Amino acid sequence: MLIQKPADFRSSEITPESQYLNRREFLGAAAAGAIVPRLTGQAAQQEELTPYEDVTTYNNFYEFGTDKDDPAKNAHTLKPRPWSIAVEGHVSKPAVYNLEDFVKPYTLEDRVYRMRCVEGWSMVIPWRGFELRKLIERVQPTSNAKFVEFVTLHDPKQMPGQRWPVLDWPYVEGLRLDEAMHPLTLLVTGLYGKDLPNQNGAPLRLIVPWKYGFKSGKSIVKIRFVEKQPKTAWELAAPNEYGFYSNVNPQRDHPRWSQKTERRIGEFRRRQTQMFNGYADQVASLYSGMDLLKFY
Amino acid sequence: MNSATRVRWVVKPIIWAAALTPLAILIVRALRDDLTANPIELLTNWTGFTTLTLLMCTLAVTPIRRLSGWNSIIKVRRLIGLFAFFYAVLHFSVYVVLDWFFAWEFIVDDIKERPYITVGFTAFLLLLPLAFTSTRNSIRRLGKRWQQLHRLVYISAALGVLHFYWKVKADTREPLLFAGILLVLFVLRLVRRPAAARASPVTSLRPS
């Protein structure tokens, strides 16, 4: 199912479906058509795309159960259409959009990003979306807006895992405004050129590749511009383990396990974890002067 | 068929089959390439869960014996215990060989710095003397001290549950279930200590 009617796109902007059949070609197409962040420090190592099968069957989405295979098995109860998204808070133009109108003004691009889970595994995923900053520029936050909050759907009928208080529902994530404005930050509607499967956060999710995966909220219904730093889901669950920033940082161990290495899904040997998940060149300046062991 | 024969030819084979089933399932899944996107995680969790389950079964033998009066069941406790040890060895091997591939520096760091690994490793170490003294010879040679040594299984089981509880990210339901079962098994032991059970453990443990 297409996100928008083809007539809304210039044909040059649609990456042909045949390109996705071959992963290497996909990488080339993505590089040609969009900004692919340099995979700093990984030049010596292969960065192969994680197979679609793995990306869509190995998920943490507790709204559908806490086992890795639960979301793929259980997320069929989610109804990603019709979907409305509210933009509210300290913005000049608060509004409620349906998904199609929300996405309409933006050109979707394909970006290949690493994703690093706080548990210690990682993937390389070709997302399709648009830069969050384009939305922010459009809705014009006022000077009171210091943070952006992302709220996931709260509906136990669609998300049966929400009957268990394993986390405080709804799932809330947040970014500092400059993090939200960073060109790497994406609002995503697809992966591997197809609409997001339910288990990956359909129909709209956030992707912040230099932070642990749980920061990238899924199935978003509200984007709020707020003055105070929001209390985020995992921070509420265990504040000594998960902080607001949650930048990928091999020097800050989780209290119960090390963050120095990771398992790239599909690989046998562990990899060294990179500071900011390998995006240090692009994002380190956001945190200059900050003690990242204190602000984890 | 008398009790001893039944244990030897019916109960023990059933235990062999049941205890090897988790391993058989893993092998079948491996052959069908059905080990999920993170096979090492699956193998680790599967073998760990089976270890704990079999430890609970081992600890359930004596309460079942007392409550049901089925004395011969004591003859299968060693078998179940050794299967628990077998899966503990598999679990530890997956960790050393597959998860870390003999990266000793990281493994030692884990054991020293991550409490859940410290207690897990300790729980494993505690099983070693129990496995090595499981033979008839050992039971005979150690006499009363055998009984004392094998009380370490309580500590090993408790540390195993703690290892599991400290490992899970947020959903503590399974570890808490094990903790509950362990608590019940401990309480059942404290409740009754009939004279028969306090008799020499050597004779009642002689394996068939």
Chai-1 contact restraints between the chains, C-beta under 6 A:
chainA,res_idxA,chainB,res_idxB,connection_type,confidence,min_distance_angstrom,max_distance_angstrom,comment,restraint_id
A,D54,B,A37,contact,1.0,0.0,6.0,A-B,restraint_1
A,Y58,B,A37,contact,1.0,0.0,6.0,A-B,restraint_2
A,T66,B,D171,contact,1.0,0.0,6.0,A-B,restraint_3
A,V166,B,A170,contact,1.0,0.0,6.0,A-B,restraint_4
A,V166,B,D171,contact,1.0,0.0,6.0,A-B,restraint_5
A,A237,B,A170,contact,1.0,0.0,6.0,A-B,restraint_6
A,R256,B,Y116,contact,1.0,0.0,6.0,A-B,restraint_7
A,W257,B,R114,contact,1.0,0.0,6.0,A-B,restraint_8
A,I265,B,A37,contact,1.0,0.0,6.0,A-B,restraint_9
A,R269,B,F101,contact,1.0,0.0,6.0,A-B,restraint_10
